[in-house]
Amino acid sequence: MKESHDLDLGDGHWLDWSEWQGQRCGGIITHTTTKTETGFCSGAFWLASFTGYEHGHPKWQMSGTFERPTLNPSFMCHCKDHGFVRDGKWVRA
């Protein structure tokens, strides 16, 4: 796991923003888990506002700021961790 992240969402969750050609396009949410050997799991998401590359994957709506985002819909990790990002914090579903 990285030593630092763009945002500490709390509850063992972190967000790192991703960019493509200078435009913020989405991010990666990393979280703690007991379901992997490393104790961490992560998943990526795309922002609906990103128009630089249409790939057919789901996209998340963002309101707020990049420092305190609210993202919709919820996130369901492949390890079954499920929650929301609300005002820059992780809220379990």
C-alpha positions as a Python dict, from the first residue, in 0.01 Angstrom:
ca = {
    (1, 'M'): (0, 0, 0),
    (2, 'K'): (112, 357, -67),
    (3, 'E'): (254, 555, 223),
    (4, 'S'): (35, 856, 149),
    (5, 'H'): (-297, 911, -24),
    (6, 'D'): (-483, 1207, -169),
    (7, 'L'): (-769, 1170, 82),
    (8, 'D'): (-816, 977, 404),
    (9, 'L'): (-1187, 891, 395),
    (10, 'G'): (-1180, 736, 741),
    (11, 'D'): (-1293, 389, 851),
    (12, 'G'): (-986, 232, 686),
    (13, 'H'): (-1057, 381, 340),
    (14, 'W'): (-840, 608, 122),
    (15, 'L'): (-893, 775, -214),
    (16, 'D'): (-629, 854, -477),
    (17, 'W'): (-734, 1063, -777),
    (18, 'S'): (-636, 956, -1130),
    (19, 'E'): (-564, 1181, -1427),
    (20, 'W'): (-555, 1126, -1801),
    (21, 'Q'): (-407, 1389, -2031),
    (22, 'G'): (-418, 1647, -1751),
    (23, 'Q'): (-786, 1593, -1667),
    (24, 'R'): (-902, 1426, -1346),
    (25, 'C'): (-1084, 1119, -1471),
    (26, 'G'): (-1159, 909, -1164),
    (27, 'G'): (-980, 744, -880),
    (28, 'I'): (-890, 440, -678),
    (29, 'I'): (-1037, 359, -338),
    (30, 'T'): (-816, 141, -118),
    (31, 'H'): (-941, -12, 205),
    (32, 'T'): (-842, -252, 478),
    (33, 'T'): (-986, -602, 473),
    (34, 'T'): (-937, -943, 629),
    (35, 'K'): (-1014, -1111, 294),
    (36, 'T'): (-669, -1073, 134),
    (37, 'E'): (-318, -1178, 232),
    (38, 'T'): (-199, -816, 230),
    (39, 'G'): (-487, -684, 440),
    (40, 'F'): (-583, -433, 169),
    (41, 'C'): (-814, -427, -132),
    (42, 'S'): (-886, -158, -392),
    (43, 'G'): (-1110, -68, -681),
    (44, 'A'): (-1116, 202, -947),
    (45, 'F'): (-1395, 433, -1061),
    (46, 'W'): (-1455, 684, -1343),
    (47, 'L'): (-1611, 1028, -1303),
    (48, 'A'): (-1918, 1109, -1513),
    (49, 'S'): (-1768, 1451, -1588),
    (50, 'F'): (-1471, 1290, -1764),
    (51, 'T'): (-1524, 1294, -2140),
    (52, 'G'): (-1174, 1225, -2271),
    (53, 'Y'): (-1213, 852, -2318),
    (54, 'E'): (-1544, 673, -2363),
    (55, 'H'): (-1496, 315, -2253),
    (56, 'G'): (-1845, 193, -2164),
    (57, 'H'): (-1776, 141, -1793),
    (58, 'P'): (-2003, 282, -1519),
    (59, 'K'): (-1935, 637, -1407),
    (60, 'W'): (-1990, 816, -1076),
    (61, 'Q'): (-2146, 1159, -1031),
    (62, 'M'): (-1945, 1393, -810),
    (63, 'S'): (-2055, 1697, -614),
    (64, 'G'): (-1856, 1898, -363),
    (65, 'T'): (-1485, 1950, -413),
    (66, 'F'): (-1193, 1718, -483),
    (67, 'E'): (-1091, 1769, -119),
    (68, 'R'): (-1441, 1683, 14),
    (69, 'P'): (-1623, 1489, -258),
    (70, 'T'): (-1963, 1327, -251),
    (71, 'L'): (-1982, 1046, -506),
    (72, 'N'): (-2291, 863, -636),
    (73, 'P'): (-2386, 584, -655),
    (74, 'S'): (-2240, 374, -372),
    (75, 'F'): (-1927, 162, -411),
    (76, 'M'): (-1941, -219, -395),
    (77, 'C'): (-1589, -363, -399),
    (78, 'H'): (-1529, -707, -547),
    (79, 'C'): (-1450, -820, -188),
    (80, 'K'): (-1806, -709, -90),
    (81, 'D'): (-1704, -396, 106),
    (82, 'H'): (-1994, -157, 43),
    (83, 'G'): (-2037, 211, 121),
    (84, 'F'): (-2068, 570, 9),
    (85, 'V'): (-1833, 867, -14),
    (86, 'R'): (-2020, 1158, 149),
    (87, 'D'): (-1855, 1497, 204),
    (88, 'G'): (-1508, 1340, 192),
    (89, 'K'): (-1587, 1057, 437),
    (90, 'W'): (-1660, 685, 399),
    (91, 'V'): (-2010, 588, 515),
    (92, 'R'): (-2083, 216, 534),
    (93, 'A'): (-2393, 95, 353),
}
